[in-house]
Amino acid sequence: MNTFPDIPAFERARLARDPRFDGLFYTAVLTTGIYCRPVCPAQPPRPENVSYYPSAAAAEAAGYRPCLRCRPELSPAGGHW
């Protein structure tokens, strides 16, 4: 589900772990079934295995589970707290 207008910018932010993008989008990895924040310290997956979502809820609705390292469902922009 890549409906964002500037996927190359999100890809650069994901690879750089840019904190300015934390909470603006979430990445989901097809091969693992996990979704993460763009600042996740885990090894970045291959671009062809990544999908982008506007919220943690959208990634979960698509069938992905949250990463145990970056805890995307608890991110400050998630609005849960």
N, C-alpha and C positions, 0 to 999 in steps of 0.2 A: 504494500500500500504506500506508494510514493506519490503523494498528492501535494507535496510542498513545492513552491515555485522555484527554489534555489537549492536543489539537491547537492550540487558541487560545493556550495558554501557549508552545508551541514556535514558533508563528508570531510572537508578540511577541519572543521571544528571538532568532529569526532576523533580524527587522528591526532590532533593537537591537544585534545582534552581541555578545550578552551572553557573556562568557568563562566564566561559571559553567556554561554548557550545553555547552561544548566537550567532545566525546567522548561525550556522553549521547545524541545523535542526529545523524543526517546527513540532509541534504536533497538530493534528486535533482530535476533539472529535465527535464521531459518534452521540451521543445522543443529543448534542446541535447544531451541525453544525458549530462550531466555531473552528478556528485554532489560536494557540498561539506560542509565543517564549518560550524557555525552562526556562526563568527567570520570567515568568508571576506570579504575586502575587495571582492569583485566586486559589481557592481550587483545588488541583490536582484531575483529574478524575480517575476512575478505569482503570487499565491497559488494560482490555479487550475492553474498549471503545476508545482506543487511536490508531491512525495511525500516522506514521512519514513521513515527506516530506522533500526533500532537499532544498526547497525554498518556499517563500510565494506564488509565482506565481503558483507553482505546487499544493499547497493546494487549492488555489482559483480555479484552473482549475478542481479540483476534486469536486467542488461545495461547499466548505466551505467559510465562511465569517470571516473577521478579528476580533479578540478580541478588545473590546473597552478599555480594561485596559492596555494591553501591546503593542498595536498597531504594530503587527508584520510586516505589510506592510511597515512600516517606519523604521525598524531596520537598524542599521549602515551597516550590512553585506548585506542588501537587494539591495544595489547599486542604489537606487532611488535618492540619494542625494549625 
